Amino acid sequence: MRVKIINHQDLSIAEKQINEFLKKEEVKEFVDIKFGTSFKKDTEGYTFVIIYEENMKAGVNYLRSLDNVDQSKVASLGWCFGGQQSLQLAINSKDDPLAATIIYYGRLTNDSQAISNITAPVLGIFGGKDQSISVDSVKQFQKALNDTGVPNEIYVYPNVGHAFANPSNDNYAPTETADAWKKTLDFLAKYLQSKSE
């Protein structure tokens, strides 16, 4: 089973993709840290359940406490502000690491000391025309990941800007979004799938 944490500003972002992922991968639960919401699969589909943890680590601990969750297979995925928070969760989880971290155009750091705390692979998805997160900052981030030995896959789509995977955004780029989502699913399969699956 795969579990992911979604921490983005607007739940409608990539909602269709999230629902498709949930159905395809038979995810039983995931937590939206931003809204403190859990989605639970039951006979009627996915329903909202409120989770009252105060921070992202509490959300991870909640997921790991569930009988149907492999504690070693929890990953973080976020877009924009959520991407930044996904990175911060990875940086601050050295003693209880995630299985993987995925950042869609989130604010980055090139602080090697902070990045050295990351113990799980990182996937980064960025736009080459992003005015908020420059290609230079992405390159510095990747260099810091490489210098500290953090496995990573970093992709920059040269002709798109910030929030290109958000269908409600003027920058929405469906071709790049589809490719980025395929890379995301491949990354999750690579790092979260059990050897028996």
N, C-alpha and C positions, 0 to 999 in steps of 0.2 A: 504494500500500500504506500502511496505517496501522500504527504501532507505538506501544504504550503501556507505561509502566512502572507496575507495581502495587507499592505499598509499604504494605501494611496489616498489621495485627498477626496476623490469622488468615486463612489462605488460603481457609477455607471461607466467608468473608464474600462474599456475592454471587457465589459460584462458578458458579452456573447462568447468571447474567447474563454473566459473563466468558466462559464457554464458548460461549454463544450469540453474543456479540460476535466471538469468534475465528473461529467458523465462518462467520458472515454476512459479515464484513469481510475474510476471507481473510488474516488476520494470520499471518505466517510465524513470527515470534518476538516474545517480550516477556520482560522480566526482572522478577523479584520481588526488589527490593532487600533487603527485610527478611530474607528467608531465603537470599539469594544464589542464587536458583534461576532458571534459564531454562527456558522451555517451547519446544520445537521441534516444528514440524509435520513429520510424515513420513507414509509410506503407512499407518501404523497409527493415526494421529491425533496427539495431543500427548504428548510424553514429556518427562520431567524431565532437565535437564542442569545440573550444578553449575557456577556461575560463581564465581570466587575473587576478584573485585574487592573492595576494602575499603570502598568508599563509593558513594554514588549517582552521583557524577560518573564514576566508573570504569564503572558500569553503562551510563550514557549513552554514554560513549566506546566501550564494547564494541558497543553496538547500532550506532553510527555506523560502526564498522569493518567491518560486514558488507556484503557485495556486494549483498544483496537489500534493503537499507534505504536509503531516501532520507534523507540526513543532515539535511535541513532539516525533516523531518516527525516528529520525536521529541517526544512529550508525556509529561507526568507526571500520574498519577492516584492518589489515595490516600484512604483512609477513616480517620477518627479520628487516631491517631498518624501513620498514613501520609499523611493530609491535611496535617498539620503539616509533615511531611518533604517533601511535594510542594511546599508553599509555600517552604520553605527552599531546596530545589533551584532553584526559579525565582529567588529572591533572589540566590543565589550562582552564577548561570550567566550573568551579564551579558556576559562576553566570548565565551561559546559558548552562546547562548540556545536554549531549548526553543521548540517551535512553539506549545505551549499548556500550561496547568496547570489541573488540576481538583482541587478540594478538597471532600471530603465531610466536613463537621463536624470539621475539624481546627483545632487551636489557632492563633490569628491574631496578627498584629501590626498596629499602626497607626503604626509608625515610618516616616514619609514618606521618610526618607533610605534606609532599607533597601528599601522598596517601590519607590523610584525606580530600583532596579537591575533590576526586572522589565521585560523587553522583549517579552513575549508575552502574549496574552490569558489571562485568568483566569476560570474558572467556579467559583462557590462554591455549595454546596448545604448548607442548614442547617435545623435544627428550631427552631421558635419556643418550644418548651418545654424546650429543652436547658439543663440545669443546669450544664454544663461550659463551654459557649460561649454567652454571652448574646447576645440580639438587639442590644443596645447595642454589644457588641464587633464584631459583624458590620457594623453601620452605620458604626462608626468605621473599620473595615477598608475598606469600600467607599468611604467619603469619601477615605481616603488613596490608594486606587487612582485615583479620579477626579481628585483634586488633582494627582497625578503623571502623569496622562495614560495610565494603563494600561487598555487595553480590558478590560471585564469584564461578566459577567452574574452577578448574585448573586440567589439565590432563598432565601427563608425560608418553610418550610411551617409555618403558625402552630399547628397542632394536634398536632405530633409532637415527640418529644424526641431525645436523643442516640442515635446508632446506629440510626435508624429504618429504614435500608436493609439491616440485617443480619437475615436470616431466622431466625437462631438467638437473637435478642435479644427480650426481652419487649416492647420498644418497637417491634418491627417493624410497619411500616405499608405494606402492599402497594400501596395506591392511590398514595400519595405516592412510594413507591419506583419504581413503573412510570413515573410522570411525570418523576421526577428522572432516571431512566435514559434516557428519550426525550430530555430536554434534553441529557444527556451525549453521546449519539450524534449529535444535531444539531450540538452544539458541535464535536465531533471532525470531523464531516463539513465543517463550515464552515472550520475552520482547518488541517485535515490533508489534505483531498482535493486532488489535483492538478487543475489546470484541464482536463486531458484526460480525467479520470475522469467 
